Amino acid sequence: MSLAHWAIVAIVVFLLFGAGKLPRLMGDVAEGIKAFKKGMKEDEPSKQIEDKKE
């Protein structure tokens, strides 16, 4: 996609969500990613313990 296409997409997204909602939306996405990573880290030790039992 060319630069003009990306500009149109950005304008449409800005019009749909507004200036106030975009930062909050990106913050929610970042929190979700952090929670997912934390969950994956917490799951790894229990998996290692199960492997040792076998």
C-alpha positions, 0 to 999 in steps of 0.5 A: 500500500502506498503512503496515500492509502495509509493516510486515508486509513489513518484519517478514517480511524481517527474519525471513527474513534476520535482523538480521546479514544485512541490513546485509551484504546492503545493503553488497553491493548498494551495492558492486554499484552502485558497480562498475556506475557505475565500469564505465560511466565507464570505458566512456565514454572508449573510446566517444568515441575510437571516435567520433573514428576514424569 
